[in-house]
Amino acid sequence: MTTEAAAYDDRPAEADLRVSPLELFFDLVFVFTITQLSDSLAHHLTVAGLARVLVMLAVIWWMYDAFIWLTNAMPPTTHPRRGLLLLGMTGFLVISLTVPHAFEGSGVAFGLAYVLVIAVHTGMFAGADVPLRSVLRMGGLNLVNAALVVTGGLLEGTAQLLLWGASVAVQFAIPYLVDLPQFQLRAGHFVERHGLVMIVAFGESVIAIGVGAGDERLSVALVGAAALALGVCVALWWAYFGHDDDERAGHRMAELPAARRNELAVRLYNLGHYALLLGLLLLATGAKALVAHPLAPLAPAQATALAAGITLYLAANTAIRRTLGLTPNAARLLAAALVPATIPFGTQVSALAQVAVVVAVLAAAFGHEERGSATARLLAR
């Protein structure tokens, strides 16, 4: 038996590998990251502000997701591994701290922290059961990313945005330049880990509701808006976790050949979850505004952010489910198409009116799904 094979056999079996407490602790930094990005977008809700957040989220999520691959291959079961993971966590914390002014002077600090994160990731992966050639290629391409990010931070402004956009383009190319089948992905842990990241992101949406309320005196309108905004979060949570869809997705992934499994891991869990996270980020931005002044009309940008976030989330969720063969999906697609029609309610009537209509659309969609599922279960008996 080769050394690499022995290392692989020493790892926990697929069914035994669960997310560790340290990985959950690691995710707390991501809560802060989403909070920072949401605040940045709320204060710069323009096309330029959105472009910056799109790029920052893509750059950060790429490496954050890379650490999910890392702990899948090398669980943090020893003190040296835990120490290195905490060092990477520190790098992500610094990145998050720089987000508000990343395009106004803090870009270099963002880039240097990004280099630290990549160094920790590549160094740890070198000790995993993956051929060194694949690790070096992956690490080298990630360093190209880092060089673009650091250089962009030095230039600032439009040049920075273009270079960071180029970094995102490199990220899209990396999976095609690295031999993915060499990575022994364990589906159960991988899917569970992404589900927990989504829980973290939902937590930020709930926090946004509280931040929007701020120090305002409680009123029927404020409580109603907060409750309805929470109802939107519950509906989107159900879209991801209802009927144990996360576990069903894990089983579907586990049944696939290694090459196909890894391909879908990139397509559905890196790119697809980027869209899900962006949707929740937009939702959080809209939620802050609607709870702050529930009886006043929303600005067009705020009403659009609220609707666009929900539509993007439902569209991405449906695409992921269809690829994995999970059903039903038609009602979700219809809801995604109808939610943008609620924007005039927000801009012409009130924030409360828009979120009430959104909740009605989502309730109708998932209520229809439930009735259909109940009928199918009865017929199957």
Summary of the structure (lengths in Angstrom):
residues: 381
radius of gyration: 21.3
end to end distance: 49.9
largest distance: 70.6
contacts: 1324
relative contact order: 0.10
helix: 84%
strand: 0%
